[in-house]
Amino acid sequence: MAKSLVLERKGQLSLREIALDTDLGPDDVRIAIRTVGVCGSDVHYYTHGKIGPFVVNEPMVLGHEASGVVTEVGAQVRHLKPGDRVCMEPGIPDPTSRAAKMGIYNVDPAVRFWATPPVHGCLTPHVVHPAAYTYLLPDNVSFAEGAMVEPFAIGMQAALRARIQPGDIGMVTGAGPIGMMTALAALAGGCAKVYVADLAQPKLDIIAAYPGIETINIRQTPPAEAIADATAGWGADVVFECSGAAPAVLGLPQLARPGGTIVLVGMPVDPVPVDIVGLQARELRVETVFRYANVYDRAIALIGAGKVDLMPLISLTMPFADSIAAFDRAAEGRETDVKIQIEMPDA
């Protein structure tokens, strides 16, 4: 048994050995984990013990944003070999399910997702994972960037849902990690400019360093007023709601142009009010996002081509031995932090 980061129960983490399933099937690969990102959902399980219907009822290994090195391949695996540097898509669907056959495996009710009860995550030295959801990293993409593919894939899914046309003006409400990833994906997808609104100036300063990004501090200027001034009263072509905050959701109709698009990315903790008439009056198209499907290849290609640089979003990297401290830091929610990563020791 290997030492792993285990969420024992709400509010209690430990670094200890735990029995995990490490049997290698013919279509699997064994991976030595190198870098793991600390996600807000991991932190939420730590601080609250549950997310919606997913409740931590027994010890669970955390972590789902990961990169590593292949150490062994199953008998049927052809596209990967030991020594390959890879990142892994953490959701494993049932390939025979109706959702998977439709190409929407992210909403497959049978999907098994790392660090979602009762499925263990990847903050452990080695994991076994289906080769079909394990992706080769280009030589110029680091392990740190490889571990950023997972959150960036959510931004990619949002950009694809928006059906961006070249030259569109985009707007993102919420400058958390996913909001920033969505803004960068929208730029890569064809937006001429993306406005990002938040109340945390340090986060706005981080994303404002990217060309094509303009920021709005909602403590100083109402978002609707700012986007109206920027677009001569027309509104944004595509609006991505990434905060999950009730006031932001309620105010969405005032941000989009007539006939524009709203993409709901952030997930409110509780049900929130929606201005349906406001949406109708502009005939706004509303799209929703839950994780991602069929975008990992595209995300890796953009990073590898230098079209998207995610390194400025990595705020801190801590060794695995200090992973409990890393989670405590993430739980503080510092306005200067975007993504905290944990680095595993070389095997």
C-alpha positions as CSV (number, residue, x, y, z in Angstrom):
1,M,0.0,0.0,0.0
2,A,1.2,3.5,-0.8
3,K,0.8,6.7,1.2
4,S,-2.0,8.8,-0.1
5,L,-3.8,12.0,0.8
6,V,-7.0,10.7,2.4
7,L,-10.1,12.7,3.4
8,E,-11.1,10.8,6.5
9,R,-14.3,12.8,7.1
10,K,-15.4,16.4,6.9
11,G,-12.6,18.6,8.0
12,Q,-10.0,15.8,8.5
13,L,-7.2,15.0,6.1
14,S,-4.4,12.5,6.7
15,L,-1.3,11.2,4.8
16,R,-1.5,7.5,5.2
17,E,-1.5,4.2,3.5
18,I,-4.8,3.0,2.1
19,A,-5.8,-0.1,0.1
20,L,-6.6,0.9,-3.5
21,D,-7.5,-1.2,-6.6
22,T,-4.3,-1.4,-8.6
23,D,-5.1,-4.3,-10.9
24,L,-4.1,-3.6,-14.5
25,G,-6.6,-4.6,-17.2
26,P,-5.8,-5.2,-20.8
27,D,-7.0,-1.7,-21.8
28,D,-5.4,0.1,-18.8
29,V,-2.2,1.9,-18.1
30,R,-0.3,2.3,-14.8
31,I,0.8,5.8,-14.2
32,A,3.3,7.3,-11.7
33,I,1.7,10.6,-10.7
34,R,3.8,13.7,-10.9
35,T,1.6,16.8,-10.5
36,V,-1.9,17.2,-9.1
37,G,-4.0,20.4,-9.0
38,V,-6.1,21.3,-6.0
39,C,-9.6,21.9,-7.3
40,G,-12.4,23.7,-5.6
41,S,-14.5,20.6,-5.5
42,D,-11.7,18.8,-3.6
43,V,-11.6,21.6,-1.1
44,H,-15.5,21.6,-0.8
45,Y,-15.4,17.9,0.1
46,Y,-12.8,18.7,2.7
47,T,-14.7,21.7,4.2
48,H,-18.3,20.5,3.8
49,G,-18.1,16.7,3.5
50,K,-20.4,16.6,0.5
51,I,-21.4,18.2,-2.8
52,G,-25.1,17.9,-3.6
53,P,-26.0,14.2,-3.5
54,F,-22.3,13.1,-3.3
55,V,-21.5,12.5,0.4
56,V,-18.2,11.4,1.9
57,N,-19.4,8.4,4.0
58,E,-16.0,6.7,4.2
59,P,-12.3,7.6,3.7
60,M,-11.6,8.8,0.2
61,V,-8.4,9.8,-1.7
62,L,-8.6,13.3,-3.1
63,G,-7.4,14.8,-6.4
64,H,-8.5,14.6,-10.0
65,E,-6.4,17.1,-12.0
66,A,-3.3,15.1,-12.7
67,S,-0.3,14.4,-15.0
68,G,2.3,11.7,-14.7
69,V,4.4,9.0,-16.5
70,V,3.3,5.7,-17.8
71,T,5.1,2.8,-16.1
72,E,3.1,-0.2,-17.5
73,V,0.6,-0.8,-20.2
74,G,-2.1,-3.4,-20.6
75,A,-1.9,-6.1,-23.3
76,Q,-4.3,-4.3,-25.7
77,V,-2.8,-0.8,-25.4
78,R,-1.1,0.4,-28.5
79,H,-0.9,4.2,-28.4
80,L,1.0,4.5,-25.1
81,K,4.2,3.0,-23.8
82,P,6.2,3.1,-20.5
83,G,8.0,6.4,-20.2
84,D,5.3,8.4,-21.9
85,R,4.4,11.7,-20.2
86,V,0.6,11.9,-19.9
87,C,-2.4,13.6,-18.4
88,M,-5.6,11.9,-17.5
89,E,-9.3,12.6,-18.0
90,P,-10.7,11.8,-14.5
91,G,-14.2,10.7,-15.6
92,I,-14.6,7.1,-16.7
93,P,-18.0,6.5,-18.4
94,D,-19.6,3.2,-19.4
95,P,-18.7,3.0,-23.1
96,T,-21.9,1.0,-23.7
97,S,-24.2,3.5,-22.2
98,R,-26.7,5.5,-24.2
99,A,-25.0,8.8,-23.2
100,A,-21.6,7.6,-24.2
101,K,-22.9,6.5,-27.6
102,M,-24.4,9.9,-28.1
103,G,-21.0,11.6,-27.4
104,I,-22.2,13.2,-24.1
105,Y,-20.4,10.8,-21.8
106,N,-19.9,13.7,-19.3
107,V,-23.6,13.3,-18.3
108,D,-23.6,9.6,-18.2
109,P,-25.3,8.6,-14.9
110,A,-22.8,5.7,-14.7
111,V,-19.7,7.8,-15.0
112,R,-17.0,7.2,-12.3
113,F,-15.1,10.4,-11.6
114,W,-12.0,10.6,-9.5
115,A,-12.5,12.0,-6.0
116,T,-16.3,11.9,-6.2
117,P,-17.7,9.5,-3.6
118,P,-17.2,6.6,-3.5
119,V,-14.4,6.8,-6.2
120,H,-10.9,7.4,-5.0
121,G,-8.8,10.2,-6.5
122,C,-5.2,10.5,-7.7
123,L,-3.3,12.0,-4.8
124,T,-1.4,8.8,-4.5
125,P,2.0,7.7,-6.0
126,H,0.5,5.4,-8.7
127,V,-2.9,5.0,-10.4
128,V,-4.4,2.6,-12.9
129,H,-6.5,4.3,-15.6
130,P,-8.1,3.4,-18.9
131,A,-5.7,4.1,-21.8
132,A,-8.6,5.6,-23.7
133,Y,-8.8,8.5,-21.2
134,T,-5.0,8.9,-20.9
135,Y,-3.4,11.5,-23.2
136,L,0.2,11.9,-24.4
137,L,1.7,15.3,-23.6
138,P,3.8,17.1,-26.2
139,D,7.5,17.4,-25.3
140,N,7.1,21.1,-24.7
141,V,4.3,20.8,-22.2
142,S,5.3,20.4,-18.6
143,F,3.7,18.2,-15.9
144,A,2.4,21.4,-14.3
145,E,0.6,22.4,-17.5
146,G,-0.6,18.8,-18.0
147,A,-2.3,19.0,-14.7
148,M,-4.0,22.2,-15.8
149,V,-5.7,20.5,-18.8
150,E,-8.6,19.2,-16.7
151,P,-9.8,22.7,-15.5
152,F,-9.0,24.2,-18.9
153,A,-11.2,21.5,-20.5
154,I,-14.2,23.0,-18.7
155,G,-13.4,26.3,-20.3
156,M,-13.1,24.6,-23.6
157,Q,-16.5,22.9,-23.1
158,A,-18.0,26.3,-22.4
159,A,-16.5,27.9,-25.5
160,L,-17.8,25.1,-27.7
161,R,-21.3,25.4,-26.2
162,A,-21.2,29.1,-26.9
163,R,-20.7,28.5,-30.7
164,I,-18.4,31.5,-30.8
165,Q,-18.0,33.2,-34.2
166,P,-14.7,35.0,-35.1
167,G,-14.7,38.5,-33.7
168,D,-17.4,38.0,-31.0
169,I,-17.2,40.0,-27.8
170,G,-17.3,37.8,-24.8
171,M,-18.0,38.4,-21.1
172,V,-17.2,36.2,-18.1
173,T,-18.7,36.8,-14.7
174,G,-16.4,35.4,-12.0
175,A,-12.6,35.4,-12.1
176,G,-12.0,32.2,-10.2
177,P,-9.9,29.5,-11.9
178,I,-12.7,28.3,-14.1
179,G,-13.7,31.8,-15.1
180,M,-10.1,32.5,-16.1
181,M,-9.9,29.3,-18.0
182,T,-13.2,30.1,-19.8
183,A,-11.9,33.5,-20.7
184,L,-8.8,32.1,-22.3
185,A,-10.7,29.4,-24.1
186,A,-13.1,32.0,-25.5
187,L,-10.2,34.0,-26.8
188,A,-8.7,30.8,-28.4
189,G,-12.1,30.0,-29.8
190,G,-12.3,33.3,-31.7
191,C,-13.5,36.1,-29.5
192,A,-11.9,39.4,-30.3
193,K,-12.0,40.5,-26.7
194,V,-13.3,39.1,-23.4
195,Y,-14.4,41.2,-20.5
196,V,-14.0,39.5,-17.0
197,A,-16.0,40.8,-14.1
198,D,-15.3,40.1,-10.4
199,L,-15.0,41.8,-7.1
200,A,-11.5,40.6,-6.2
201,Q,-9.0,43.0,-7.8
202,P,-6.0,40.7,-7.3
203,K,-7.6,38.1,-9.5
204,L,-8.6,40.6,-12.1
205,D,-5.0,41.8,-12.2
206,I,-3.8,38.3,-12.9
207,I,-6.2,37.7,-15.8
208,A,-5.8,41.3,-17.1
209,A,-2.1,40.5,-18.0
210,Y,-3.3,38.4,-20.9
211,P,-3.8,40.2,-24.3
212,G,-7.4,40.5,-25.3
213,I,-8.7,40.5,-21.7
214,E,-10.4,43.6,-20.2
215,T,-11.5,43.5,-16.5
216,I,-14.5,45.0,-14.6
217,N,-14.3,45.4,-10.8
218,I,-18.0,45.1,-9.8
219,R,-17.3,46.9,-6.6
220,Q,-16.7,50.0,-8.7
221,T,-18.9,49.6,-11.7
222,P,-22.0,47.5,-12.3
223,P,-21.2,44.9,-14.9
224,A,-24.2,45.8,-17.1
225,E,-23.1,49.4,-17.2
226,A,-19.5,48.5,-18.0
227,I,-20.4,46.2,-20.9
228,A,-22.9,48.7,-22.2
229,D,-20.2,51.4,-22.3
230,A,-17.8,49.0,-24.0
231,T,-20.3,47.9,-26.7
232,A,-22.2,51.2,-27.4
233,G,-25.2,49.8,-25.5
234,W,-25.4,46.6,-27.6
235,G,-24.1,44.0,-25.1
236,A,-21.8,41.0,-25.3
237,D,-22.3,38.3,-28.0
238,V,-21.6,35.5,-25.5
239,V,-21.8,35.7,-21.7
240,F,-20.3,33.0,-19.5
241,E,-21.6,32.8,-16.0
242,C,-18.7,31.3,-13.9
243,S,-19.3,32.6,-10.4
244,G,-22.4,30.6,-9.4
245,A,-23.5,33.7,-7.5
246,A,-27.2,34.4,-7.4
247,P,-26.9,38.2,-8.2
248,A,-24.8,37.4,-11.2
249,V,-27.3,34.8,-12.6
250,L,-30.2,37.2,-12.1
251,G,-28.4,40.0,-13.9
252,L,-27.4,37.9,-17.0
253,P,-30.1,39.3,-19.4
254,Q,-28.6,42.8,-19.1
255,L,-25.2,41.7,-20.2
256,A,-26.0,40.0,-23.5
257,R,-26.9,41.5,-26.9
258,P,-30.3,40.7,-28.4
259,G,-30.1,37.2,-29.9
260,G,-26.9,36.5,-27.9
261,T,-25.9,33.5,-25.9
262,I,-25.7,32.8,-22.2
263,V,-23.5,29.8,-21.0
264,L,-24.0,28.7,-17.4
265,V,-20.7,27.3,-16.1
266,G,-20.6,28.1,-12.4
267,M,-22.6,25.9,-10.1
268,P,-24.7,27.6,-7.4
269,V,-24.7,25.9,-4.0
270,D,-28.5,26.3,-3.8
271,P,-31.2,27.1,-6.4
272,V,-31.1,30.7,-7.6
273,P,-33.7,33.0,-9.2
274,V,-33.6,33.5,-13.0
275,D,-35.0,36.4,-14.9
276,I,-36.9,34.4,-17.6
277,V,-38.7,37.4,-19.1
278,G,-35.4,39.2,-19.4
279,L,-34.0,36.2,-21.3
280,Q,-37.1,36.0,-23.5
281,A,-37.2,39.7,-24.3
282,R,-33.8,39.4,-26.0
283,E,-34.4,35.9,-27.3
284,L,-31.2,34.8,-25.6
285,R,-30.0,31.2,-26.1
286,V,-29.1,29.5,-22.9
287,E,-26.5,26.7,-22.7
288,T,-25.3,24.7,-19.7
289,V,-22.0,23.0,-19.0
290,F,-21.2,20.0,-16.8
291,R,-17.6,19.0,-16.9
292,Y,-16.6,18.3,-20.5
293,A,-16.6,15.6,-23.3
294,N,-14.3,15.1,-26.2
295,V,-12.2,18.2,-25.6
296,Y,-9.0,16.9,-24.0
297,D,-7.2,16.5,-27.4
298,R,-8.1,20.1,-28.4
299,A,-7.0,21.5,-25.1
300,I,-3.6,19.8,-25.2
301,A,-3.2,20.9,-28.8
302,L,-3.8,24.5,-27.9
303,I,-1.3,24.4,-25.0
304,G,1.3,22.6,-27.0
305,A,1.0,25.1,-29.9
306,G,1.6,28.0,-27.5
307,K,-1.9,29.4,-28.2
308,V,-2.8,29.2,-24.5
309,D,-0.4,29.8,-21.6
310,L,-1.7,28.5,-18.3
311,M,1.5,28.8,-16.3
312,P,0.7,32.3,-15.0
313,L,-2.4,30.8,-13.3
314,I,-0.3,28.5,-11.1
315,S,0.1,30.4,-7.9
316,L,1.9,27.9,-5.7
317,T,3.4,24.4,-5.9
318,M,3.9,22.4,-2.8
319,P,5.5,18.9,-2.2
320,F,3.3,15.9,-1.5
321,A,4.5,15.8,2.1
322,D,2.9,19.2,2.6
323,S,-0.4,18.4,0.8
324,I,-2.5,18.9,3.9
325,A,-1.1,22.4,4.2
326,A,-1.8,22.9,0.5
327,F,-5.5,22.1,1.1
328,D,-5.6,24.4,4.1
329,R,-4.1,27.2,2.0
330,A,-6.7,26.5,-0.8
331,A,-9.5,26.6,1.8
332,E,-8.5,30.1,2.8
333,G,-9.6,31.3,-0.6
334,R,-6.9,34.0,-0.9
335,E,-7.7,36.6,-3.6
336,T,-4.1,36.2,-4.9
337,D,-4.4,32.5,-5.4
338,V,-5.6,30.9,-8.6
339,K,-4.4,27.3,-8.8
340,I,-2.4,25.5,-6.2
341,Q,-0.6,22.3,-7.2
342,I,1.0,19.4,-5.4
343,E,4.1,17.8,-6.7
344,M,4.7,14.1,-6.1
345,P,8.1,12.8,-5.4
346,D,9.9,11.0,-8.3
347,A,9.3,7.2,-8.1
